[in-house]
Amino acid sequence: MDKDALLDYEYPDLDPLPSKIETETVPPCDPTADDMLYHICITAISLVVMLILAILARRTKVGNRQKGLPGLLSPVNFLDHTQHKGLAVAVFGVLLCKLWGLLVSPNPLPFTKDSANKQNWVILGVFYYPALYYPLLACGTLHNNVGYVLGSLLSWTHFSVLVWQKIDCPKTPLIHKYYSLFSSLPQIACLAFLSFQYPLFLFKGFKGAERTNTTEDLSSSYYKDYVKKILSEKKPSKVGATSTDKPKLPQRVTDAVKSYIYTPEEAAFRFPLKLAISCVVSFITLYQMGLVLISAVVPTMQKARFGVDEDIANVLAGFQIILSPDRKEVVRIVVYYMWCVEVCYISAMTLSALVNLVLLMRSMVLHRSNLKALYRGDVYNVYNCQRSIRASRPALVCWMGYTSFTAAHICIGMMIQTLVFFLCLLIAVFLIIIPILHRQNLILFQILLSMWPFWLMILLAVVLQHITARFCFIKKTAGTHDLNNRGNLFLLTYLLFPVNVLIGVLLAVWRMVITALFNIVHMGRMDISLLNRNVEAFDPAYRCYAHYLKIEVSQSHPVMKAFCGMLLQSLGQENKAAQRSRDAEEGIQLVQQEKKLHKVSSAKRARMHWQLLYTLVNNPSLVGTRKHFQLQTVDNFLNGSLNRSSKQGSKKEAIPQEAEAAASN
């Protein structure tokens, strides 16, 4: 068969022939700043930085006489509400972006390109990247200029190399040609924030505006202001509490909208650090998950839509589906339907992202409400039962993993929501919207229309029960409601029993749909339980959140910290006063000791004199060193030693003299 005949066979009715879509092939790109060499160098630099920080931490602990393991740095105090949260939030954002790339990249670690053992390299990378970015967070722990200089060096190095690599290789063959570039935008933003924040801290350190205390600042004014605000709040009046006036509909709508909008309070409440990190991590997870869902599916749909030709008519004819006798018309219909599928998918993903953003705002409002309630001691309002707010083993484990669990639930929830919303939109578009617009293929409406007697019976039964209950079976006497016409009520109840069974089936289906949609929509939230109050302990996500609140409230209660700060402040004042009085007492004691040096007891002086005499008798050569013997004549000495006769005379003279001295003392 010649070429022209083959072309006529393939495209008999198209003139000109449709052009084949060329798939753009993106070759692997190796940036100028080699990733392997960069990681080797940055790992060595990070190790040196950690050694320097360990030495500084040891000197600080020794200088402050602190106990504990010297040189062991804590990255950040997660229970301090007064510290700057930007460093920890940014580092956790960078770490999340790297871990996300670890899962989607064919080469998890830059040190090797062995794809056969990817699972092992992923496990190793899960521990490598936290260790790599640990110095970036630990540089701000010591609150000194050396740490800020090292933090500036590390942050600028990470930021510069990452931007350099993305400029060199904006396109990569991973998922989509621009996926790697867009996926690194949150990481670039977090590193840019660190590159700005560390020099700012260094500048404040030179000016003396940055605190140098490495421990928790219990003397912060936040805790005292919180206590003052609590004490200054007035209880609502009894008239307002017992008022039965319901707010109007516009007011209720406004209150409902405000309950989903988080507005910060001035000096009244500060978000815990773990919750702030969780919110940012959730937002980055939404971005990364949405980027994956768009990059992995939409380009494939577009390629399939652009690749439709007249052969699709033959394929559909094999399934006894005849859209049109004209093949060109079939191509246009299929392309249009595929475009509708693409729009439904993008709309579903967008709707899922928006729903999660709204629920994230609602979670922030609920976090603040729950923490305030627990600070007040209103445990029953939060947990619906009495619980002891104290640290425990399961509570501590849940507190440690709360941020990570939040990111995982957001990821899984967004995937399920996108799938469910996509199916719902497909049903709505292809069974309702398109048939109504084109006035054909009204299959769903035909089925419903064929069942109109059933729907009419259901509607009349429901309306009948409501009307009779309103006007026949309920009477109002003396301001109270009571049953009326009980005989007719019992008769109607018996007669409508079979109809109510059918209504119950519809209610069961509606209940299942509503419950499934509610649980799917709230899948990413851990602050509410998807189960009933009586069995909410079996919801692992809500159980983790409840335990997290226990640790936060028991260890970071503002009133408790305000009390501890006041105790430390009073203790410091007492120590200063005691030190001043101690210094005064020591000065008086020193003066008294100088006076007492001249007042030695007579017994002690006599004992000293007898010991001196015994020494001189047994060592005659030492007699010449005595002061009153230096005035003796030469006749008293014989061959450099005391003469016997003169010795006896001297002894007789010395004893009365020393006795007189002892008596005078």
MOLINPE-V416638 format. One line per field, one symbol per residue. psi: psi as a letter, one per 40 degrees, with the letter a starting at -180 (. if undefined). A space follows every 50 residues. Layout:
# MOLINPE-V416638
psi = ???
This chain:
# MOLINPE-V416638
psi = hiddddddddgdehhiihihhhhhhhihhhidghdddddddddddddddd dddddddddddddefiiahiehhhdiheeheeiheddddddddddddddd dddeidgdieeifhedfdddddddddddddddeddddededefidddddd ddddddddddddddddddgdhiehcidedddddedddddddddddddddd ddddddeeehieheihgeeieddddddddddehiiiiddddehehiiidd ddddddddeehhhihhfdhhhidddddddddddddddddddddddddddd dddddeehaeedddddddefhhdidhdddddddddddddddddddddddd dddddddddddddddddddddddddeegddddeeihihgiiidddddddd eddddddddddddddddddddddddddddeeddddddefifgddddddde fdddddddddddddddddddddehihhfeihiiifddddddddddedddd dddddddddddddddddddddedeheeiheiiddfeeehddddddddddd ddddefhddddddddddddddddddddddddddddddddddddddddegi iddddddddddddddddegdeedeeideeeeiiddeihfeihiddddddd dddddddddddddd.
